[in-house]
């Protein structure tokens, strides 16, 4: 009764883009993805170059290497800036203003993506 509660994260703090992509199926929240039907293209630049397609449809997630199909949202990001955002070292506003993260498509889809993969 004398202890205070403390909020903690899920402990998944990816150190690389490959780790980020591999962790997505583990942290995917089916219930939070209800109503999301979108294809995301991610192009990572900078230190770690990588391209991936993430499809969220019918409460499931599919991750493919490379850019497959037509995206609803295309995210082009510096790998370091994206990992810093995912690890909550900084927000997304500054990387967007500095053009280290660029979006092509509706911003609401990025919010929907975030709901499916909470921290």
N, C-alpha and C positions, 0 to 999 in steps of 0.2 A: 504493500500500500504506500510505501514511502518513495517508490521509484516513479520517475516520469517516463512516459512513452517517448520513443524516438522513431521518426520515420526513416526507413532505410530503402535503398534502391534494390533492384533485383541482382546486382552484382555483375551484370554483364556490361563491361566497358571494353568494347572492341579496340584493339591496338592496331588493326589493319583493316583494309577494305575487305579482304578475303574473310577475316573473322566476322566482320559486320554481316556480310552476305550469308555466311554459314550459320550465324546465330538467329537469323530472321525466322526460320521455321520453329525454333525453340521458344521464341517469345511471342509468336503470333497469337492474337486473341480472337478466336472464332466469333464469339458473341458480339464483340465490338465491331466486327467487319460486316455486320448485317447491312445490306443496302449498298455496299461498295462493290462496284463492277468497273474496274479500271486496269489499264496496262501502263506501267511505269518504265521508262527507259532511264537508266543511270549511266552517265559517262563521267568517269573519274579521271582527273588530270593531275599533274604535279608529280610528287614522289612515287605514287603507286597508281599506274595507269590501269584502268579496267573498265569494261562495259558489261552491263547486266540488264536483264529484263525481269521485272517482277509483276506478276499478274495476280490480282486479288479478285476472285469471282466465286460466288456461291459459298461463302464462308470458308474458302480454302485459299492457299497461297502456292504459287508456282514460281520458282526462280530459275532462270536460264542464263547461261553465259552468252554474251553478245547481245546485239539489239535485234529482237525478233518481233515482227508484226508492226502495227501502227500504234504509237503511244497516245494515251490520253494526256499524259504529263511527261515531259522530258526534263530531267534534272542534270545539268552539267555542273560539276563541282570539283574544286581542288580537294584532293583526298585528305589533306591535313585539316582544312576548314570543315569538311563534312564530319570527320571523326571528332573534332573538337565540339561541334554542335551535338552530335550523338552522345558524347560523354558528358554533356552539359557543362563544358568548360566555358562556353560563351553562348549567347543567343544566336538567332539566325539573321537578325537585322543587319549587323555590321558586315557579315560576309555577303549578304545580298547587295548592300550599298557599295561594297568594294568589288563587286562582280566576281567574287570567288565562288559563289553559288548562284547559278542562273536557272530560271524556270521558264519553260515554254509550255504554256497550258494554264488551266485554272488553278489558282492557289488553293482553293478549297480541297482539291485532290491531295495536296501535301498534308493538309490538316487531317483528312480521312486516313492517309497513310500513317500518320503519327498516332491516331486512335487505335489502329490495328496492332501497333507495336509499342505499347507504353513502356516507359522506363521504370 
